Amino acid sequence: MRSILTIILNDLNIFFAQRGNLVGLLVIPVLLTLVVGWSIGQIGGGGPTRLRVDLIDHDQTELSAKLIEELRAANDALVLCPLDNDADDFCRLGEEHLQLERAVERARSGSTSALIVIPAGYAAALEGFERINIDYYSLSDPLQPSPVLQSLNAVLQRAGSASITTGVAGALLDNVTAAIDLPPLDKETRDGFLRSIYLRSQEMLTEQPAPVRFRVADAASDGEDGSLNGFNQSGPGMGSLYVMFTVLGGMAVLLRERRQWTLQRLMALPLSRAQILAAKIGVYFTLGMIQYFIVFAVGAAAGMDFGSDPPALLAVMAAFVLCITALTFALAPWMKSEGQARGLVLLLSLSLAPLGGAWWPLEIVPEFMRTLGRLSPVAWAMNAFQDLIWYNGGFGDVLPEIGVLLAASAVLFIFGIRSFKYE
């Protein structure tokens, strides 16, 4: 182990002794993180474009379904879970059915923006002009504007107005019947008449243009300057991009070491090939983690959020760096020249980064681009970072992404180690 650490420290000293490497590790990533973070914040792109909202419908009636439909129409940023869950499991439900207890816990932990519970008897209460409570759970301050609560209030206001119209119509019908001395209508006829009035009232209210249409410009800002939250995207994104530049750049270095007989001289020492290879892997893994720490430190100084589970954030960083390190060692044996290696570094970094959402959230691109983005390890890392930073997720929420990155690392390492050239 001591021999491995000695090689790692020696290679790191050589790396940091070259000023050009310091520019690529410190100056350019810091400047680009600041510029991109500020720019994204100014255009309102620092927060999620979709809000995860749990919704439990205990009523299961036509009117409760209409409430849900109007809630979607009021704010198209809302993803009602589990109803609107997609193939990517955006709701983070897995195979488990959403029970009330779990939904409340998700709202309390910040894993969802809110929980809405439609109680049994909702439709009957509206049609009978009776009071009923809809339970709403959220960490957001009820005195501050909330896109979810505002959207729900707008929809409930229309439903309440229709209920009031029905109540007034029922009272008027009873008074007119009594005034002209007519026999009272039977219950079935009266209920059918009032229900038709309710449905028509709600239809007319829905057809009216909404005075306010709720959209999410920056759901993660919590009333703060939106420019700060641009770093929630640029920090992980630029960090991942420059991890690839730094670690994949090892392909050219490994090729140069073979040509200068550095690797061959290491083999003359009382070291096994496994020790030498482990040391070289350790060098580039360490450089990748240093690159992440530098960019995240800049983001922290600029107001970047880190979520509530720093160990999970660190695990995602380590899994991504390990995957890129494995990719480096899988490709290095096939490089014929340093120029070819540098060209491949640029090609991979500048294609995998935007494809995986390092430059912009994948939520704003077409569906086929999201599917294509899964080919990039950046997409899995950025998805995990978003869960932790934007949605206050925990280690369990990012286990699938970490698992994919580690599985890809294992496959690439097996391929790279078998084909690695020492001479």
N, C-alpha and C positions, 0 to 999 in steps of 0.2 A: 504494500500500500504506500509506503514511504517513497519508493521509486516512482510510482505513478504520480504522486503529488509533486515530486521534484521535476518531472518532465512537464507537468501542467504549468507549474510556476515559471519554469524556464521559457516555455512557449509564450506565456502571457507577457513576460518581460520583453521578449522580442517584439511582440505585437504592439505593445504600448510605447516602445522605443521609436517607432516610426510615426512621424507627425501626421502623415496622410491618413493613417488608421484612426488617429484621434479626431480628425475632422469628420470622418465618416461615422464615428461612434458618438461624438458629442455635439458638434456644431450644427451640422445639417439636420439631424433628427430633431434637435431642440427647436431650431428655427421653423422647420416645417410643421411640427406639432403645434406651435404657437399660432402660426398663420392659419392653418387649417381649422384649429379649434375656434379661433376668433371668427373666421368666415362662416363656419357652420352655425355658430351661435347667432350671428347676425341675420341669417335667413331662417331661423327657427328650426334648425335641424338637429338640435342638441338632445332632444328627447325622443321617446318612441313614437312612431306614427300609428301604432295600435295600442289600445288599452285593454288589458285583460280584466274582464268583469265576470265574476261568478253570478249565475242567476238560477234560482230554484223556484219552480212553479208548482205549488201545492194545489192550485185550483184546477189546472188542466181543462179549461173551458175555452170557448170561442173568444170570449172577451179578454181572457188572460193572454191568449195567443195574439190577439190584436194589439194589446199593450206591448208585447215583445217586438212585434213587427214595427210598431211606431217608434219604439226606442232605437231600433237599428236605423230607421230612416232619419231620426233626429240627429244622430251622430254616427257617421260611418267609420269613425275610428274605434268604436267599441267592438270588442270581440266577446260575445256572450258565451260563457262556458257553462256547460259542455256543448250547448247547441251549435255553436259556430266553430268548434274545434276542427283543425285541419289535419292533413296527413303528417305535418311536422310536429303535431302535438303542441301547438302554441300555448294551449291552456295548461300544459304540464300536469296532466291528469293520469297519464299512463293507462293501465287497464282498469284502474279502480273507479268505481262509480262514485260520483260526487255526492257525499252525504252532508247534511247541514253542519255537523260538528267540524268536519274537515274544512268546509267552505269558510266557516267563521275563523278558524285558525289561519287559513290562507290570507284572509283579510287583515287579521291582527298582525301577521308577520310581514305584511307589505308585499306578499307574492302576487296579490291581485290589487287592482285599483279600488275595487269595491265589491260588496256582495249585496245582491238584491233578492229578497224573498217575497214572492207573491203568495199570500196566505190562502188557504181553502176558504171558500165563501166570498171571494173577491167579486165575481160576477153577480152573485145574488145580492150583495150589498149595493153595488152600483145600480142595479135594476130596481132595487127596493128603496133607493134614496136613503141608505143607511151608512153610518161611518165605519170605516175599516182601515187598519194600519198596514202599510207595507214596510217591512223591516229593511233597513239600509245600514250596512256595516262598512266603515272605511276609516283609514288613519288620517285622512285629510281633515283640515280644520273646517267645521260646518259654517263658520263665519267668513271663510274665504271662497272665492269662486272655484268650483270644481266642475270640470267638463262632464263627469258622469252624473253628479247630482243635479246639475242644471238641465241636462238632457232629460233625466227622469222627471224632474219637476214640470218641465214643459209638456211632457206626454200626460202626466197625471192631471195637469190643469185642464187639458182638453177632455179627458175622461170625466173629471169632476163637473165640468160645465155641462156635459151631456147628461150626467146623473141629476144635476139640478133641474135641467129642462124637463126631464122625465118626472121628477117629483112635483114640479109646478103643474105639469100637464095632468098628473093623477089627481092632484087637489082640485084643479079646475073642473075636471070631468065629474068628480064627486059632487061639487057644489052646483054645477049646472043640472045634473040629474036630480038633485034634491030640490032645486029651485023650480023646476017645471014639473015636479011631482011625477017623475018617471021611475019605473022599477029599476033597482040597481043592476048593473051588468054582472053576469056570473064571473067568477074568478078567472076562468080560462080566457074568456073574451077580453076582460079588462087587462090581464097580464100580457096577452098577445098584442093589444093595442099600444100599451105603454112600452113594450119591448121594441115595437116598430118605431116609435118616436125616439127611443134612446139610440137605436142603431142609425136612424136618419140624422139625428143631431150630431152624433160622433162622426158620421160620414161628412157632413157639411163642415164641421170644425177641422177635420183632417184636410179637406180640400182647400181651406184658406191658406194663403201663403204664410209661413211661419215668420213672425217679426224678427226672430233671431235664429240663426242656424249655428249650432255649436260645432266648432272644429277644434282640433288639438294642434296648437302651434309648438308648444314645448311643455309636454306633460310632466317632465321631471324637474322643472324649475322651482316649483313651490313658491312662486312669487319673487324669486330672485332674478337678477339680471340674466337674461337668456343667453348672453354671450359666454357666460361661464360654462354652461352646460354643453357647449359645443365640444369641450374637452372630454366629455363622457364618450364621444365618438372618436375624436382625433387621438386621444391618449392610447387606447388599445389598438386603434387602426394603424397609426404611424409606428407604434411600438412593434406590431407584428410585421409591418413592411420592412423596417430596418433590422429586425431580427433575421429576416430572410437575407437581406443584403450582407449582413455581418457573417452569419453562419454559412450560407451557401458560398461565400467568398473563400471558404476553406478549401474548396475544390482546387482552386489555382495554387494555394499554398501547399497542399499535399502533393500536387504534381511537381512543384518546384523543389520540394524536399526530396522527392525521388531522384530528380535530375541532378541535384547537388549532393547526392549520396548521404543526406542527413539521416534518412530512415535506415539506410544500410549500416551506418555507424552505430545507430541505436541497437541494431540487431547483433552487433559484435559484443555488446555488453551482456552481463549475466541476467538478461530479461527475457521473458517469454513473449511470443507474439501477442498473446492475449493482453499482457500488461502494456505493451506499446500501444495497441489499438485502444485499450481502455483509456490510456492517458490522452491520446489524440481526441477521442470522443469527449472526454472531460474538458479539454481546452475549449472546444467550440460550444459545448453546452454552457460553460461558464460565461463565455463572451455573449451568448444569446441572453442569458439571465441579466447580465450587466446592462445590456442594451435596453431591456424591458424596464429595469429599475431606473435608468436615466430618464427615459421618456415618461414613466409614471410619476417620477419626482417632479418633473416640469408640470405635468398635469395637476398634481396635488397643489403646487404653488399657485396655479391658475384657477383653482376651485373645482377640480374634478372630484366626483364622488367615487367611493370605493365599495359601496354596499355595506352589508353587515357581517360578511363572512370572509375576512382577509385570508385565512388558510385556503379556502376554496379558490380565491383569486390567484393565490400563489400556485396552487395545483394546476390550474388551467395554463398559467404561464409556463410552468415546467413541462407539462404535457406537449404544448405546442413547440417549445424549443427542442425537446427531445425528438419530436417528429421531423422538424427541419434538419436537425443534426443527422438523423437517420437517412434522410433524403440526400444530404451532402455526401455521406459515405457510400450510398448506393450508386451515385452518379460519378463520383471522383475517379474510379478505376477506368472509366470509359473516355475520359478527357485526353485529347492528343496534344493540346497546347494550352498555355495560360490564356491566350486570347480567346480560344474556344470556350474555356471555362468562364471567363468574365462575361462573354456574350450570353452564355446560358444563364448566368446569375441575373443579368438584366431582364432576359426574356421571362424567366420564371417569376421573379419578384414583381415585375410590372404587369404580369398577367394574372397571377394567383391572388395578388392583393386586391385589385378592384373586383375581380370575379367573386372573391369571398367576402366582400363588404368592408374592406379596410378603409376605403375612401368615402363611402356613403353607406347608409343602412340598406340591407338587401330588401327591406320591406317596401322600398319605393320603386323597385325594379319589377318588370313583368314576371309572371309565375315561372315561365320557362327559364329565365335567368336565375331564379332562386334554385330551381332544380339543378341547373348546370353548376351553380356555385358550390354545391356539395362536393364537387370533385376537388375543390381547394381546401387544404387544411385550415386556411384562414377563416373560412366560413364557420367551421366547427368551433374555432377559438372565439370568433366574434360573437357567435350565438351564445356561448357560455358567458362571455364578458357582459353582454346585454342583460342576460338573466340576473347576473350578480349586481350590476351597477344600476340598471334601469328599473328592475323589478324586485330588487332587494331579496334575491333568491339565496339559497343555501347550497351546501355541498351536494345534497341529494338531487337538486335541480340540474346540476351540471355534470352529474356522473355519466350520462349518455355521451356527451361531447368529449369528456376526458377519456372514456373508454374507446371511442373511435380513434382519437389521436394516438393513444397508446397501442392500439391494435395495428394501426398503420406504421407506427414506429417499429414494432416487432417484426413486421413483414419486411420493411425496408432494411432494417439492421441485418436480418438473416441473409438477404440478398447481397448487401454491401460487404459484410464480413467474409462471405464465401468468395467474393470476387476481388477483395482488396489486394492491391499490389504493393509489396514491400521493396521491390527492386525494379 
